[in-house]
Amino acid sequence: MAKRNTNKLTIIIGCGRLGAELANSISDDNGDVIIIDNDKDSFRRLSFSFGGLATVGDGTDIDLLKASGIEKASTVAAVTDNENVNIMAAMMAKNLFNVKNVILRVNDNSKQELYKDSDIQVICPSELTSRAVKAMIDGGR
């Protein structure tokens, strides 16, 4: 693993396609990254050159988050395929551990409004995709 720089520690909760791609990218940039997922088989998505830590467990488990160094993390990204887990993990990171940069993936576009005043960055992949496709449609006219 690359030299740990806890000022730039990123914790990713969820090792699906998005989580693995983020973790691989941060690792490739020599960033300090820890990825957490309930399913140990999900870590097969990580590249052979992945230099971070992969931890099997529940991303909403307070003891696991503490053991992962969340109190020193600069960023937490909750990107599992379970929206409720993402919401809980993001709220915990922000409100219990005072993580400065918290990113929450939601699948229901209507939920973005709920977090606008929470200082949590919310991303909705279906909305981003919809905007991109619409731009391609408009650009093709």
N, C-alpha and C positions, 0 to 999 in steps of 0.2 A: 504494500500500500504506500502511496505517496506520503510525504511528510505531512503530518496532521497540522492543519491551520484552523484551530477551533474558532477563530473569528469569522471564518467563512464556511462553517459546517452547515451542510444541507442535509436534512432528514426527509426522505421520501417515504410516504406510507402508501404502499401498493406497488407491486412489481408486475403489473400487466404490461401491455405494449407501451403505454405512455410512461409509466413509472420506470420501466427498464430503459427506454430510450433516454429519458432525462438522466438517470443514474449513469448510464454509459457515457453520455455527453459530458457531464460534470467530471467524471473520472478521467476521461480523455484529456480534459483541460487541466488535469492535476488538481482538481478540487477535492475537498474532503467531503465524502458523501456516505451516508448510511441509508440503506433501503430496508424497509420492514414489510413483511407479508406473512399472512397466516399459512400459506401453502409453500412448502420448501421447493416443490417442483417449479414454482413460478420463477425461481432464480435462474433457470435454464435460459431465460431470455437475456441474461446479462452476457456481455461479450467476454471472450477469453482474457482480454486485457483489463477487465474491470478491476480497479484498484481500491475500491471502497469496501465497506463491510455490509454483508447481507445477514439480516437477523430474522429468524422465524418467530412470529408472534403477532399479537393483537396490537394494532397501531393506536388503540385507545387505552391500553394498559399503562397506568401511571408509572409503575415500577419499571416496565420495559422502556418507556420513554425516558425516564431518568437515567437508566443504565446506558441508553444510547447517547446521552449527552445533550438532551433537549434544552437544558438550562443554559448551554453554551451555543446553541444553534442560532445562526443568523436567519435561516429560512427553513420552514416546514411546508412541504407540498403534500396535500392529502388528495391522492389521485386513484383510489381504489375503484372498483366497479360497483361499490355499494355506497350510494349517495349518503345514507344515514351515518355510515362509518366516517366518511369524509367530513361531514358536518361536525360530528362529535370530535374528531381528531383536530380539526381546525380550531374549533372553539376552545378546546383544551390548550392547544399550543399558544393561542393568543391570550386567553384569560387566566390560565393557571401558571403558564411558564413565561409569559410576556415575550414571546418570540416576536421580533420586529416585523419580519416579512413572512406572512402566512398566505398560502395559495390554496384555494378550495375549488375542486372540480365538482360541478353539478351537472346533471343531465337534464334537469327540468329548468328550462329557461326562466320560468316565472319565479323561481326561488332566488334569482340574482338580486332582486329588489330587497329581499329580506336582510341582506348583508351589506347594503350600501353604506351604512353608518357604523359598521363594525371594525373598520380598518383591516378587513380581510379581503384579499384580492380574489375575486370570483371569476372562474372561467367556465364557459359552457361550450363544449366541443360542437354540439349540433348548431348552435348559433354562429360560431366561427365558420363552420363549413357552409352553412346557408349563405352567409355574407359573401364568401369566396365564390361559390357557385353563381350567385346572383351577379357578382361583378363580371364573371366570365360570360354569363348570358348577355349582360348589358354591353360588354366589350365586343361581342360577336355580332352585334346588330349593325 
